[in-house]
Each structure stands twice: as structure tokens, then as C-alpha cells.
Amino acid sequence: MFVAVCHRLGGCPIEEAVARMLEALAAFRIEGVKTTIGLHEKLLSSKAFQQGELDTGYLEEHLEEILRG
């Protein structure tokens, strides 16, 4: 969500917004519970995300592909 808001409001280019979000996700240190941080990192790094080719069904349709990647 941060990436979309930052980019669409003209705050920064999509590449910069993605880089900022990936840095923030990499900085998380959570132990003892499973998180979705890895999923978010893979999604943000995907070509489809960076080219704005996502819709509300993208994750459900491509989840296995994303998790393999």
C-alpha cells in the first residue's frame, strides 16, 4: 500500500518506492512466529508488480509461482 500511495501521489518514482519498501522489509527482525515478509518481498520484486500489472485477483492466481520464485 505504501508503494502505491507514494508513487500515485507523485511522491517518488515507483522504483524508489519499491526500493524503500524492500529496505523496510529487510530491516524487520521477528522471531518465534511466521510472517508474510518473504511473500511481500517476492511480490514487490516481481516484474508484474513493478510494471503495474496487478489486480485484486493477482495474488490468488499466481501464489504458487510467487512462492517458488
Residue pairs with C-beta under 8 A, 6 or more apart in sequence:
2 17
2 20
2 21
3 14
3 17
3 18
3 20
3 21
3 44
5 11
6 12
6 16
6 17
6 20
7 13
7 14
7 17
11 17
12 20
14 50
14 52
15 50
18 44
18 45
18 49
18 50
21 40
21 44
22 41
22 44
22 45
25 37
25 40
25 41
25 44
26 41
28 35
28 37
30 37
39 66
39 67
42 66
42 67
42 69
43 49
43 59
43 66
44 50
46 66
46 69
47 53
48 54
48 58
48 62
59 66
